[in-house]
Every structure is written in C-alpha cells, then in structure tokens.
Amino acid sequence: MSPTTEFLFRPEDATPMSTDESDLLAWPVAAEGFAAAPKYWLATGRASGRPHVMPVLGVWLGDAFAVSTRPGSVKGRNLLRGGGCVVTAATDAGDLVLEGAARHVTDPARQAAVAAAFVAKYDWRFGLRDGRAYDDSLPGSPEYAFFEIAPAKGFGYGSDGLTATRWRF
C-alpha cells in the first residue's frame, strides 16, 4: 500500500505548523509505528449517531488493521452495522489516526491469519470453531468477532507538535 502523502494544512493555514516537505511523515514509518503500538482507541458510531470510543487491542495484516471484540458489545454491534470508524494510537513517530470502514472477518483462512497475528503480538489465543472465534482461556469461552479496517485516510501528528501529515489511500 502506497498512499498519497501530503501536508494536512495548506501553507496559508499552517502557521505555526511546518510546511517543509522533509517534515512529512513517510507512510512506512507511520505504519510500522502503528503496527507496534500496544493499545489503540477505536471510535465507532451508534445507530443513533452518538459516538462511542473504547480501547482495543489490534494487529496490522497487510493493508488492513484488525481488532477483536465481543460481538454483543457496543463497539461490536456498531462494527457489525458496517459503518465507518476511526482508530488512533500514540507512537514514537507521533500520534496516528486512521479512518476507514470495518468489515466483519468471516472467512476461516482470514480468521486464522488474524488469530495468529494476535498470538504473535499479544500471546492472546483464540479457538476457531464453526466460523467463530472464542477465548477458551476464559470461563465459558466467550465469543469474539474479528473486524478488519481498511484505511481510507490517515493523519500523523509529530511529537514536536509542529508537524502534521495526511495520507489518502
């Protein structure tokens, strides 16, 4: 994935933000930082339109970011409706924001790839049965759902507070 990288602000709107092209945050650097973040914040929309934000664990797989949640949770219900969402992370590269649409992962091969990525990053193991994911380490083996978020737009804000980058996917 090679998105268009550009300044978030036009030169006339940028003060005091940098407009020096060497300050643009390269997507590969941002993507690496985003993938390595230990925790994320996921913003979804309720059916009423009210926002809902919660911390989540997530993994980067190819061109998509995957999260797990209980399907009956507020964020799970919001994601199952297939609406847009926003994922944010604070990284060494700065604060990163990705906007996109979530897709429920139901393909068994893709579920296995997502589950393997959660094991690799967090040592969180899911049991996969009948097209569903379960956390068998917890009493009652609660069900989880995987969602992939393909970024449509992203923003990076440098730790210096003076740089801002936008990516269009």
GROMACS elastic network, one bead per residue, 0.5 to 0.9 nm:
[ bonds ]
;  ai    aj funct       b0    kb
    1    62     6  0.82681   500
    1    63     6  0.62342   500
    1   169     6  0.77763   500
    2     5     6  0.87017   500
    2    27     6  0.74736   500
    2    28     6  0.84415   500
    2   169     6  0.73560   500
    3    27     6  0.72816   500
    3   153     6  0.87244   500
    3   167     6  0.57319   500
    3   168     6  0.53720   500
    4    27     6  0.88048   500
    4   166     6  0.80773   500
    4   167     6  0.54136   500
    4   168     6  0.51493   500
    4   169     6  0.65980   500
    5    24     6  0.74900   500
    5    25     6  0.79807   500
    5    26     6  0.72343   500
    5    27     6  0.72886   500
    5   165     6  0.69509   500
    5   166     6  0.59181   500
    5   168     6  0.68227   500
    6     9     6  0.87298   500
    6    21     6  0.85388   500
    6    24     6  0.70484   500
    6    25     6  0.89249   500
    6   164     6  0.88595   500
    6   165     6  0.58208   500
    6   166     6  0.53035   500
    6   167     6  0.64142   500
    6   168     6  0.83351   500
    7    10     6  0.70187   500
    7    11     6  0.87287   500
    7    18     6  0.87527   500
    7    19     6  0.71694   500
    7    21     6  0.80916   500
    7    24     6  0.68220   500
    7   163     6  0.84893   500
    7   164     6  0.62277   500
    7   166     6  0.57436   500
    7   167     6  0.86057   500
    8    14     6  0.84082   500
    8   155     6  0.75639   500
    8   156     6  0.87337   500
    8   163     6  0.88256   500
    8   164     6  0.56207   500
    8   165     6  0.51067   500
    8   166     6  0.50404   500
    8   167     6  0.86492   500
    9    12     6  0.79603   500
    9    13     6  0.57861   500
    9    14     6  0.51893   500
    9    15     6  0.89274   500
    9    17     6  0.78631   500
    9    19     6  0.82053   500
    9   164     6  0.75219   500
    9   165     6  0.82988   500
    9   166     6  0.88131   500
   10    13     6  0.52262   500
   10    14     6  0.58945   500
   10    19     6  0.81732   500
   11    14     6  0.50616   500
   11    15     6  0.75648   500
   11    17     6  0.86481   500
   11    18     6  0.85441   500
   11    19     6  0.62853   500
   12    15     6  0.72525   500
   13    16     6  0.86407   500
   13    17     6  0.84021   500
   14    18     6  0.67648   500
   14    19     6  0.70148   500
   15    18     6  0.73534   500
   15    19     6  0.87115   500
   15   162     6  0.89450   500
   16   162     6  0.66646   500
   17   161     6  0.79510   500
   17   163     6  0.56376   500
   17   164     6  0.72299   500
   18    21     6  0.83354   500
   18    23     6  0.70469   500
   18    24     6  0.89114   500
   18   162     6  0.58235   500
   18   163     6  0.54358   500
   18   164     6  0.76715   500
   19    22     6  0.86205   500
   19    23     6  0.74959   500
   19    24     6  0.84947   500
   19   163     6  0.80385   500
   19   164     6  0.89837   500
   20    23     6  0.55748   500
   20    24     6  0.75706   500
   21    24     6  0.55397   500
   22    25     6  0.82325   500
   23    26     6  0.89378   500
   23   158     6  0.88074   500
   23   163     6  0.65636   500
   23   164     6  0.83007   500
   23   165     6  0.84449   500
   24   156     6  0.88469   500
   24   163     6  0.73489   500
   24   164     6  0.71877   500
   24   165     6  0.56746   500
   24   166     6  0.86344   500
   25    28     6  0.86249   500
   25    29     6  0.70648   500
   25    30     6  0.67679   500
   25    93     6  0.81160   500
   25   156     6  0.69617   500
   25   157     6  0.85044   500
   25   158     6  0.79304   500
   25   163     6  0.84135   500
   25   164     6  0.78815   500
   25   165     6  0.60569   500
   25   166     6  0.86480   500
   26    29     6  0.55060   500
   26    30     6  0.64080   500
   26    31     6  0.86954   500
   26   165     6  0.85938   500
   27    31     6  0.58180   500
   27    32     6  0.83946   500
   27   167     6  0.74658   500
   28    31     6  0.50609   500
   28    32     6  0.60805   500
   28    33     6  0.85941   500
   29    32     6  0.52505   500
   29    33     6  0.62985   500
   29    34     6  0.85872   500
   29    93     6  0.73405   500
   30    33     6  0.51306   500
   30    34     6  0.59897   500
   30    35     6  0.85304   500
   30    91     6  0.85240   500
   30    93     6  0.64054   500
   30    94     6  0.82246   500
   30    96     6  0.74234   500
   30   156     6  0.74612   500
   31    35     6  0.60104   500
   31    36     6  0.85509   500
   31    60     6  0.85237   500
   32    35     6  0.51724   500
   32    36     6  0.62585   500
   32    37     6  0.87941   500
   33    36     6  0.51736   500
   33    37     6  0.62549   500
   33    89     6  0.88431   500
   33    90     6  0.87217   500
   33    91     6  0.57713   500
   33    92     6  0.68098   500
   33    93     6  0.62996   500
   33    94     6  0.85278   500
   33    96     6  0.87419   500
   34    37     6  0.53816   500
   34    38     6  0.89359   500
   34    40     6  0.89186   500
   34    60     6  0.80600   500
   34    88     6  0.85532   500
   34    89     6  0.65530   500
   34    90     6  0.80352   500
   34    91     6  0.67026   500
   34    93     6  0.86581   500
   34    96     6  0.70785   500
   35    38     6  0.84143   500
   35    58     6  0.81466   500
   35    59     6  0.62804   500
   35    60     6  0.53355   500
   35    61     6  0.87958   500
   35    65     6  0.82505   500
   36    39     6  0.89459   500
   36    59     6  0.83351   500
   36    60     6  0.86245   500
   36    91     6  0.81274   500
   36   121     6  0.84700   500
   37    40     6  0.72261   500
   37    58     6  0.86426   500
   37    89     6  0.66266   500
   37    90     6  0.72085   500
   37    91     6  0.61953   500
   37    92     6  0.89285   500
   38    57     6  0.71191   500
   38    58     6  0.81098   500
   38    89     6  0.86217   500
   38   121     6  0.86189   500
   38   122     6  0.85209   500
   39    55     6  0.68553   500
   39    56     6  0.61372   500
   39    57     6  0.52884   500
   39    58     6  0.71436   500
   39    88     6  0.89871   500
   39    89     6  0.69212   500
   39    90     6  0.85056   500
   40    54     6  0.84099   500
   40    55     6  0.55841   500
   40    56     6  0.53116   500
   40    57     6  0.61049   500
   40    58     6  0.70048   500
   40    87     6  0.65387   500
   40    88     6  0.56351   500
   40    90     6  0.79266   500
   41    53     6  0.66083   500
   41    54     6  0.56011   500
   41    56     6  0.59509   500
   41    57     6  0.85191   500
   41    86     6  0.80801   500
   41    87     6  0.55495   500
   41    88     6  0.51610   500
   41    89     6  0.65506   500
   42    52     6  0.80951   500
   42    53     6  0.54743   500
   42    54     6  0.54736   500
   42    55     6  0.61320   500
   42    56     6  0.65087   500
   42    75     6  0.82093   500
   42    85     6  0.70876   500
   42    86     6  0.57867   500
   42    88     6  0.66485   500
   43    51     6  0.67935   500
   43    52     6  0.55314   500
   43    54     6  0.66773   500
   43    55     6  0.88941   500
   43    75     6  0.81059   500
   43    84     6  0.89167   500
   43    85     6  0.55689   500
   43    86     6  0.50330   500
   43    87     6  0.63213   500
   43    88     6  0.83914   500
   44    50     6  0.86858   500
   44    51     6  0.59159   500
   44    52     6  0.52456   500
   44    53     6  0.63970   500
   44    54     6  0.87311   500
   44    74     6  0.88946   500
   44    75     6  0.64036   500
   44    78     6  0.62110   500
   44    79     6  0.70675   500
   44    83     6  0.76061   500
   44    84     6  0.68678   500
   44    86     6  0.67619   500
   44    87     6  0.89722   500
   45    48     6  0.77682   500
   45    49     6  0.54987   500
   45    50     6  0.57884   500
   45    52     6  0.58461   500
   45    53     6  0.86612   500
   45    75     6  0.81882   500
   45    78     6  0.61060   500
   45    79     6  0.83636   500
   45    83     6  0.72471   500
   45    84     6  0.75780   500
   45    85     6  0.72209   500
   46    49     6  0.50938   500
   46    50     6  0.53234   500
   46    51     6  0.60820   500
   46    52     6  0.67078   500
   46    74     6  0.76483   500
   46    75     6  0.81526   500
   46    77     6  0.82145   500
   46    78     6  0.56667   500
   47    50     6  0.74563   500
   47    78     6  0.71474   500
   47    81     6  0.83659   500
   48    51     6  0.87886   500
   52    74     6  0.77921   500
   52    75     6  0.71157   500
   52    78     6  0.86973   500
   53    75     6  0.79422   500
   54    75     6  0.76797   500
   56    67     6  0.69041   500
   56    68     6  0.75172   500
   56    69     6  0.77985   500
   57    66     6  0.87001   500
   57    67     6  0.61537   500
   57    68     6  0.70328   500
   57    69     6  0.88194   500
   57   118     6  0.86023   500
   57   122     6  0.84915   500
   58    65     6  0.68656   500
   58    66     6  0.54616   500
   58    68     6  0.69733   500
   58   117     6  0.89715   500
   58   118     6  0.75014   500
   58   121     6  0.87998   500
   59    64     6  0.86645   500
   59    65     6  0.57917   500
   59    66     6  0.52650   500
   59    67     6  0.66288   500
   59   114     6  0.75949   500
   59   117     6  0.63424   500
   59   118     6  0.65379   500
   59   121     6  0.73771   500
   60    63     6  0.75403   500
   60    64     6  0.60387   500
   60    66     6  0.61715   500
   60    67     6  0.89957   500
   60   114     6  0.88361   500
   60   117     6  0.79914   500
   61    64     6  0.54326   500
   61    65     6  0.60104   500
   61    66     6  0.70598   500
   61   113     6  0.81931   500
   61   114     6  0.74413   500
   61   117     6  0.77112   500
   61   148     6  0.86989   500
   62    65     6  0.80341   500
   63   149     6  0.88319   500
   63   150     6  0.65480   500
   63   151     6  0.78989   500
   64   148     6  0.58723   500
   64   149     6  0.54335   500
   64   151     6  0.68096   500
   65    87     6  0.89757   500
   65   147     6  0.82045   500
   65   148     6  0.54332   500
   65   149     6  0.51010   500
   65   150     6  0.65139   500
   65   151     6  0.78851   500
   66   102     6  0.87645   500
   66   105     6  0.89172   500
   66   114     6  0.70206   500
   66   146     6  0.66549   500
   66   147     6  0.54190   500
   66   149     6  0.61343   500
   66   150     6  0.88306   500
   67   114     6  0.86286   500
   67   145     6  0.83067   500
   67   146     6  0.57518   500
   67   147     6  0.54495   500
   67   148     6  0.65975   500
   67   149     6  0.81477   500
   68    71     6  0.88136   500
   68    76     6  0.85508   500
   68   144     6  0.63160   500
   68   145     6  0.55605   500
   68   147     6  0.63994   500
   69    72     6  0.84680   500
   69    73     6  0.72454   500
   69    75     6  0.74162   500
   69    76     6  0.59048   500
   69   143     6  0.85890   500
   69   144     6  0.53376   500
   69   145     6  0.55356   500
   69   146     6  0.67561   500
   69   147     6  0.82579   500
   70    73     6  0.54498   500
   70    74     6  0.87617   500
   70    75     6  0.82432   500
   70    76     6  0.59047   500
   70    77     6  0.87787   500
   70   142     6  0.77512   500
   70   143     6  0.61422   500
   70   145     6  0.58796   500
   70   146     6  0.87813   500
   71    74     6  0.81733   500
   71    75     6  0.79038   500
   71    77     6  0.60822   500
   71    79     6  0.85780   500
   71    80     6  0.76590   500
   71   143     6  0.73233   500
   71   144     6  0.59793   500
   71   145     6  0.55364   500
   71   146     6  0.87405   500
   72    75     6  0.81179   500
   72    76     6  0.57536   500
   72    77     6  0.58606   500
   72   144     6  0.88539   500
   73    77     6  0.60727   500
   73    78     6  0.84266   500
   74    77     6  0.52203   500
   74    78     6  0.60836   500
   74    79     6  0.85815   500
   75    79     6  0.60153   500
   75    80     6  0.84748   500
   76    79     6  0.51448   500
   76    80     6  0.60667   500
   76    81     6  0.87521   500
   76   144     6  0.88945   500
   76   145     6  0.75183   500
   76   147     6  0.88370   500
   77    80     6  0.50607   500
   77    81     6  0.65038   500
   78    81     6  0.54318   500
   78    82     6  0.71594   500
   78    83     6  0.70337   500
   79    82     6  0.51594   500
   79    83     6  0.62422   500
   79    84     6  0.79939   500
   79    85     6  0.79004   500
   79   101     6  0.85378   500
   79   102     6  0.60905   500
   79   103     6  0.75223   500
   79   104     6  0.75434   500
   79   147     6  0.75097   500
   80    83     6  0.78534   500
   80   102     6  0.80412   500
   80   103     6  0.76815   500
   80   104     6  0.65306   500
   80   147     6  0.85443   500
   81   102     6  0.89303   500
   82    85     6  0.89267   500
   82   101     6  0.66785   500
   82   102     6  0.57232   500
   82   103     6  0.62699   500
   82   104     6  0.78047   500
   83   100     6  0.87297   500
   83   101     6  0.59291   500
   83   102     6  0.66739   500
   83   103     6  0.88547   500
   84    99     6  0.73310   500
   84   100     6  0.55829   500
   84   102     6  0.64316   500
   84   149     6  0.88616   500
   85    98     6  0.84406   500
   85    99     6  0.59768   500
   85   100     6  0.56760   500
   85   101     6  0.58462   500
   85   102     6  0.68093   500
   85   149     6  0.80288   500
   86    97     6  0.69033   500
   86    98     6  0.56024   500
   86   100     6  0.64269   500
   86   101     6  0.83742   500
   86   149     6  0.88565   500
   86   151     6  0.89664   500
   87    96     6  0.82932   500
   87    97     6  0.58385   500
   87    98     6  0.52659   500
   87    99     6  0.66083   500
   87   100     6  0.84538   500
   87   149     6  0.87550   500
   88    95     6  0.73913   500
   88    96     6  0.55570   500
   88    98     6  0.63470   500
   88    99     6  0.88549   500
   89    94     6  0.84925   500
   89    95     6  0.59408   500
   89    96     6  0.53360   500
   89    97     6  0.67207   500
   89    98     6  0.89610   500
   90    93     6  0.81047   500
   90    94     6  0.60481   500
   90    96     6  0.62960   500
   90    97     6  0.89750   500
   91    94     6  0.50874   500
   91    95     6  0.59299   500
   91    96     6  0.73278   500
   91   159     6  0.87936   500
   92    95     6  0.81349   500
   92   158     6  0.89570   500
   92   159     6  0.76287   500
   93    96     6  0.82688   500
   93   156     6  0.82763   500
   93   157     6  0.83095   500
   93   158     6  0.65369   500
   93   159     6  0.69079   500
   94   156     6  0.65404   500
   94   157     6  0.54491   500
   94   160     6  0.82226   500
   94   161     6  0.88642   500
   95   155     6  0.81573   500
   95   156     6  0.57343   500
   95   157     6  0.50870   500
   95   158     6  0.65834   500
   95   159     6  0.71621   500
   96   154     6  0.73062   500
   96   155     6  0.57558   500
   96   157     6  0.64717   500
   96   158     6  0.88158   500
   97   153     6  0.83783   500
   97   154     6  0.53997   500
   97   155     6  0.50288   500
   97   156     6  0.64550   500
   97   157     6  0.86468   500
   98   149     6  0.88890   500
   98   150     6  0.88815   500
   98   151     6  0.58929   500
   98   152     6  0.75060   500
   98   153     6  0.59809   500
   98   155     6  0.65615   500
   98   156     6  0.89259   500
   99   149     6  0.82788   500
   99   150     6  0.82235   500
   99   151     6  0.55537   500
   99   152     6  0.57823   500
   99   153     6  0.52377   500
   99   154     6  0.60052   500
   99   155     6  0.86661   500
  100   149     6  0.58183   500
  100   150     6  0.55719   500
  100   153     6  0.68638   500
  100   154     6  0.87751   500
  101   148     6  0.81995   500
  101   149     6  0.55469   500
  101   150     6  0.62890   500
  101   151     6  0.73203   500
  101   152     6  0.78275   500
  102   147     6  0.59145   500
  102   148     6  0.54585   500
  102   150     6  0.69820   500
  103   146     6  0.85085   500
  103   147     6  0.53381   500
  103   148     6  0.52515   500
  103   149     6  0.63794   500
  103   150     6  0.82479   500
  104   145     6  0.73092   500
  104   146     6  0.60968   500
  104   148     6  0.65717   500
  105   108     6  0.82551   500
  105   110     6  0.68845   500
  105   111     6  0.62830   500
  105   114     6  0.88017   500
  105   145     6  0.74640   500
  105   146     6  0.53928   500
  105   147     6  0.53829   500
  105   148     6  0.66144   500
  106   109     6  0.87275   500
  106   110     6  0.74814   500
  106   111     6  0.66075   500
  106   131     6  0.62456   500
  106   132     6  0.75603   500
  106   145     6  0.86062   500
  106   146     6  0.79455   500
  106   147     6  0.89060   500
  107   110     6  0.53523   500
  107   111     6  0.60645   500
  107   112     6  0.86625   500
  107   131     6  0.72516   500
  108   112     6  0.61384   500
  108   113     6  0.86817   500
  108   128     6  0.82087   500
  108   130     6  0.86218   500
  108   131     6  0.58876   500
  108   132     6  0.83904   500
  109   112     6  0.51121   500
  109   113     6  0.63888   500
  109   114     6  0.88062   500
  110   114     6  0.61975   500
  110   115     6  0.85029   500
  111   114     6  0.51191   500
  111   115     6  0.60376   500
  111   116     6  0.85109   500
  111   128     6  0.77857   500
  111   131     6  0.79585   500
  111   132     6  0.82461   500
  111   133     6  0.78702   500
  111   146     6  0.71969   500
  112   115     6  0.50414   500
  112   116     6  0.60520   500
  112   117     6  0.85872   500
  112   128     6  0.74651   500
  113   116     6  0.51071   500
  113   117     6  0.62359   500
  113   118     6  0.87791   500
  114   117     6  0.50893   500
  114   118     6  0.63798   500
  114   119     6  0.87897   500
  114   146     6  0.75031   500
  115   118     6  0.51548   500
  115   119     6  0.63884   500
  115   120     6  0.87641   500
  115   124     6  0.81375   500
  115   125     6  0.68186   500
  115   126     6  0.60485   500
  115   127     6  0.83723   500
  115   128     6  0.83283   500
  115   133     6  0.82974   500
  115   146     6  0.86210   500
  116   119     6  0.50609   500
  116   120     6  0.62061   500
  116   121     6  0.86996   500
  116   124     6  0.88798   500
  116   125     6  0.78290   500
  116   126     6  0.85460   500
  117   120     6  0.50158   500
  117   121     6  0.61300   500
  117   122     6  0.82798   500
  117   123     6  0.89046   500
  118   121     6  0.52591   500
  118   122     6  0.55399   500
  118   123     6  0.64009   500
  118   124     6  0.55825   500
  118   125     6  0.69349   500
  118   126     6  0.83268   500
  119   122     6  0.54942   500
  119   125     6  0.54617   500
  119   126     6  0.81691   500
  120   123     6  0.58266   500
  120   124     6  0.80462   500
  121   124     6  0.78930   500
  122   125     6  0.85333   500
  124   135     6  0.83226   500
  125   134     6  0.86410   500
  125   135     6  0.67586   500
  125   136     6  0.79215   500
  125   137     6  0.79754   500
  126   133     6  0.58662   500
  126   134     6  0.53215   500
  126   136     6  0.67355   500
  126   137     6  0.84523   500
  126   144     6  0.84522   500
  127   132     6  0.81977   500
  127   133     6  0.56266   500
  127   135     6  0.61872   500
  127   136     6  0.62441   500
  127   141     6  0.86975   500
  128   131     6  0.66236   500
  128   132     6  0.56274   500
  128   134     6  0.63399   500
  129   132     6  0.53926   500
  129   133     6  0.65069   500
  129   134     6  0.77572   500
  130   133     6  0.84726   500
  132   143     6  0.71211   500
  132   144     6  0.72718   500
  132   145     6  0.69927   500
  132   146     6  0.88750   500
  133   142     6  0.85242   500
  133   143     6  0.57663   500
  133   144     6  0.52207   500
  133   145     6  0.62099   500
  133   146     6  0.78004   500
  134   137     6  0.87710   500
  134   138     6  0.89977   500
  134   141     6  0.56120   500
  134   142     6  0.55184   500
  134   144     6  0.55755   500
  134   145     6  0.83988   500
  135   138     6  0.59342   500
  135   139     6  0.86947   500
  135   140     6  0.86181   500
  135   141     6  0.50837   500
  135   142     6  0.56886   500
  135   143     6  0.66133   500
  135   144     6  0.71980   500
  136   139     6  0.73346   500
  136   140     6  0.74460   500
  136   142     6  0.72323   500
  136   143     6  0.89436   500
  137   140     6  0.87282   500
  137   141     6  0.67310   500
  138   141     6  0.53771   500
  138   142     6  0.69588   500
  139   142     6  0.74679   500
  140   143     6  0.89972   500
  150   169     6  0.89476   500
  151   154     6  0.70009   500
  151   168     6  0.84785   500
  151   169     6  0.65532   500
  152   167     6  0.83670   500
  152   168     6  0.62339   500
  153   166     6  0.72855   500
  153   167     6  0.55931   500
  153   169     6  0.58100   500
  154   165     6  0.81936   500
  154   166     6  0.56272   500
  154   168     6  0.65926   500
  154   169     6  0.80332   500
  155   164     6  0.71324   500
  155   165     6  0.55851   500
  155   167     6  0.62314   500
  156   163     6  0.80609   500
  156   164     6  0.55908   500
  156   166     6  0.64203   500
  156   167     6  0.82967   500
  157   160     6  0.82507   500
  157   161     6  0.68345   500
  157   162     6  0.78085   500
  157   163     6  0.57753   500
  157   165     6  0.65238   500
  157   166     6  0.89945   500
  158   161     6  0.56183   500
  158   162     6  0.66032   500
  158   163     6  0.50156   500
  158   164     6  0.62547   500
  158   165     6  0.83503   500
  159   162     6  0.79079   500
  159   163     6  0.79683   500
  160   163     6  0.68587   500
  161   164     6  0.81486   500
